[in-house]
């Protein structure tokens, strides 16, 4: 059986990458509207009605409009925008985050794709919180760097025009739209200090979680933290520990390349520490366009259709 998947917003960065992944998918066929009909509500409504799932790859306001159309029809929808990430009635599409997440996604009518930065942050912080190592009172700092494709067509255009610096911090008003998502799915009482930046490379992302041992509820080693993460993601095909870790001989000279994972749909987690385990440096590495966007959308689509979650995806 081949499922019909409507990509609403198939001309943006995420939409194009979803379409690319579905071109080789063995059980799904992507459909899009012609350019002159992309903003036609009646055409979008008709396409939703004829499709098994609609994936919204739109700006937030347009995604809300399309979600309302889907509600009228009773159509199943996956929203890749940030419009519904903490909204009531939407299932959060991070399949590996909790034991019951994949099951909820499989039966959901409305699925909201996680943000790219929150995917990395939550992958590190949530297992430590579930294990009781970090409490809801923790005051966390989250530095991160992404390829410029995370800024969509505007930053891609800036790069092509030679207008991007080699590295730039942004979100300096400390009110980034991803912060509510980070709080919502951890239960933190205090907003983390989120420090995003972009580099002059197309894709790939490193999300860091530095921790002093004093911030943890008990004395642990880097190996203990690795075990918490390994246990949490045991059996997960698309989230796991990276090859380099604390204690490896090459760690002191290691260059952890954000772009090394580009084109893949998985996420690697790393735990580094100083010699006496008084400081820890946790990192999530993912493709912001893969596990951080279109790869996650296809994974959620697979779950919603009752397929293996990795169908059509390269780890």
WOWO-V259750 format. One record per residue. N is the residue number from 1. RES is the residue in one small letter. OMEGA is omega in degrees with one decimal (999 if undefined). BURIAL is I if it has 9 or more other C-alpha atoms within 8 Angstrom, else O. Layout:
# WOWO-V259750
((N,RES,OMEGA,BURIAL) (N,RES,OMEGA,BURIAL))
This chain:
# WOWO-V259750
((1,x,176.8,O) (2,x,-179.2,O) (3,x,-179.9,I) (4,x,-176.5,I) (5,x,178.0,I) (6,x,174.7,I) (7,x,179.5,I) (8,x,-173.7,I) (9,x,-172.9,I) (10,x,-178.2,I) (11,x,177.4,O) (12,x,-176.2,I) (13,x,-179.0,I) (14,x,-179.4,I) (15,x,179.1,I) (16,x,179.9,I) (17,x,174.1,I) (18,x,-179.8,I) (19,x,179.3,I) (20,x,180.0,O) (21,x,-177.8,I) (22,x,178.3,I) (23,x,-179.6,O) (24,x,-178.9,O) (25,x,-175.6,I) (26,x,-173.7,O) (27,x,-177.5,O) (28,x,178.8,I) (29,x,-178.2,I) (30,x,174.2,I) (31,x,178.3,O) (32,x,176.5,I) (33,x,172.3,I) (34,x,-175.1,O) (35,x,-176.2,O) (36,x,-179.7,O) (37,x,-173.1,I) (38,x,-178.6,I) (39,x,-180.0,O) (40,x,-176.1,O) (41,x,-179.2,O) (42,x,178.9,O) (43,x,178.6,I) (44,x,179.3,I) (45,x,-179.6,I) (46,x,-179.7,O) (47,x,176.7,I) (48,x,-177.2,I) (49,x,-176.7,O) (50,x,-173.8,O) (51,x,178.2,I) (52,x,178.2,I) (53,x,172.4,I) (54,x,175.1,I) (55,x,-179.0,I) (56,x,177.8,I) (57,x,-167.8,I) (58,x,167.2,I) (59,x,-171.4,O) (60,x,-176.8,I) (61,x,178.4,O) (62,x,177.8,O) (63,x,177.7,I) (64,x,178.5,I) (65,x,179.9,O) (66,x,178.0,I) (67,x,177.4,I) (68,x,176.0,O) (69,x,179.3,I) (70,x,178.4,I) (71,x,179.7,O) (72,x,-176.6,O) (73,x,-171.3,I) (74,x,-178.1,O) (75,x,176.4,I) (76,x,-172.9,I) (77,x,171.1,I) (78,x,-177.2,I) (79,x,179.5,I) (80,x,177.0,I) (81,x,177.6,I) (82,x,-172.2,I) (83,x,-170.5,I) (84,x,-170.8,I) (85,x,176.0,I) (86,x,-174.9,I) (87,x,174.6,O) (88,x,175.9,O) (89,x,177.8,O) (90,x,178.2,I) (91,x,-177.8,I) (92,x,-171.0,I) (93,x,173.0,I) (94,x,-168.0,I) (95,x,-175.2,I) (96,x,-170.5,I) (97,x,179.5,I) (98,x,-177.8,O) (99,x,-175.0,O) (100,x,-174.4,O) (101,x,-177.3,I) (102,x,178.3,I) (103,x,178.2,O) (104,x,178.0,I) (105,x,-176.4,I) (106,x,-176.1,I) (107,x,-173.2,O) (108,x,172.0,I) (109,x,-177.1,I) (110,x,-177.0,I) (111,x,176.6,I) (112,x,179.7,I) (113,x,177.2,I) (114,x,170.6,I) (115,x,-176.7,I) (116,x,178.5,I) (117,x,178.0,I) (118,x,177.4,I) (119,x,178.9,I) (120,x,-179.2,I) (121,x,-177.5,I) (122,x,179.1,I) (123,x,178.8,I) (124,x,-170.7,I) (125,x,-173.3,I) (126,x,177.7,I) (127,x,179.2,I) (128,x,176.9,I) (129,x,178.7,I) (130,x,179.0,O) (131,x,178.3,O) (132,x,179.6,O) (133,x,174.9,I) (134,x,178.5,I) (135,x,179.8,I) (136,x,178.4,I) (137,x,-176.4,O) (138,x,176.0,I) (139,x,-169.5,O) (140,x,175.1,I) (141,x,-174.2,I) (142,x,171.6,I) (143,x,-179.2,I) (144,x,175.0,I) (145,x,-179.0,I) (146,x,168.2,I) (147,x,-172.2,I) (148,x,177.4,I) (149,x,177.1,I) (150,x,177.6,I) (151,x,176.5,O) (152,x,-172.6,I) (153,x,-176.6,I) (154,x,179.5,O) (155,x,176.3,I) (156,x,177.6,I) (157,x,178.2,O) (158,x,179.2,I) (159,x,-178.3,I) (160,x,178.2,O) (161,x,179.5,O) (162,x,-174.8,O) (163,x,-179.8,O) (164,x,174.5,I) (165,x,179.0,O) (166,x,179.8,O) (167,x,-178.4,I) (168,x,172.7,O) (169,x,176.7,I) (170,x,-175.7,O) (171,x,-171.6,I) (172,x,173.5,O) (173,x,175.4,O) (174,x,178.5,O) (175,x,-177.5,O) (176,x,-175.7,O) (177,x,178.1,O) (178,x,-174.6,I) (179,x,177.7,I) (180,x,177.9,O) (181,x,178.7,I) (182,x,179.5,I) (183,x,-172.4,I) (184,x,-173.7,I) (185,x,170.1,O) (186,x,-174.7,I) (187,x,178.1,O) (188,x,179.0,I) (189,x,-178.2,O) (190,x,177.6,I) (191,x,173.8,I) (192,x,172.0,I) (193,x,-175.4,I) (194,x,-173.2,I) (195,x,-178.3,I) (196,x,175.7,I) (197,x,176.2,I) (198,x,176.3,I) (199,x,-178.5,I) (200,x,173.5,I) (201,x,-167.8,O) (202,x,-173.3,O) (203,x,-174.7,I) (204,x,-173.0,I) (205,x,170.0,I) (206,x,176.1,I) (207,x,-173.2,I) (208,x,173.0,I) (209,x,177.6,I) (210,x,-177.2,I) (211,x,166.3,I) (212,x,177.4,I) (213,x,-179.4,I) (214,x,178.1,O) (215,x,-176.5,O) (216,x,-173.5,I) (217,x,177.7,I) (218,x,-179.3,O) (219,x,-179.9,O) (220,x,173.7,I) (221,x,175.5,O) (222,x,178.4,I) (223,x,178.0,O) (224,x,180.0,O) (225,x,176.2,I) (226,x,-179.6,I) (227,x,176.5,O) (228,x,-180.0,I) (229,x,-179.5,I) (230,x,179.7,I) (231,x,-178.3,O) (232,x,-174.9,O) (233,x,178.5,I) (234,x,179.2,O) (235,x,179.6,O) (236,x,-176.9,O) (237,x,-170.8,O) (238,x,174.2,I) (239,x,179.0,I) (240,x,-179.0,I) (241,x,175.1,I) (242,x,-174.6,O) (243,x,-177.4,O) (244,x,-178.7,O) (245,x,177.8,I) (246,x,178.7,I) (247,x,177.2,O) (248,x,-176.2,O) (249,x,-175.0,O) (250,x,-173.3,O) (251,x,-176.1,I) (252,x,-178.2,O) (253,x,-175.8,O) (254,x,168.4,O) (255,x,-177.6,O) (256,x,-171.1,O) (257,x,179.9,O) (258,x,-173.5,I) (259,x,-176.3,I) (260,x,-174.7,O) (261,x,-176.1,I) (262,x,-179.8,I) (263,x,179.1,O) (264,x,-176.4,I) (265,x,-179.4,I) (266,x,178.3,I) (267,x,179.6,I) (268,x,179.9,I) (269,x,-177.3,I) (270,x,175.7,I) (271,x,176.1,I) (272,x,-178.3,I) (273,x,172.3,I) (274,x,-170.5,O) (275,x,-176.6,O) (276,x,178.2,O) (277,x,174.8,I) (278,x,177.1,I) (279,x,-179.1,I) (280,x,178.6,I) (281,x,179.1,I) (282,x,-178.9,I) (283,x,169.7,I) (284,x,177.2,I) (285,x,-179.5,I) (286,x,170.4,I) (287,x,-179.1,I) (288,x,176.9,I) (289,x,179.7,I) (290,x,177.2,I) (291,x,179.0,I) (292,x,-178.3,I) (293,x,-170.3,I) (294,x,177.1,I) (295,x,177.5,I) (296,x,178.7,I) (297,x,179.1,I) (298,x,175.3,I) (299,x,178.5,I) (300,x,175.6,I) (301,x,178.6,I) (302,x,179.9,I) (303,x,-178.2,I) (304,x,179.8,I) (305,x,-179.9,O) (306,x,179.0,O) (307,x,171.5,O) (308,x,-173.9,O) (309,x,-177.7,O) (310,x,-177.7,I) (311,x,178.0,I) (312,x,-176.9,I) (313,x,176.0,I) (314,x,-180.0,O) (315,x,999,O))
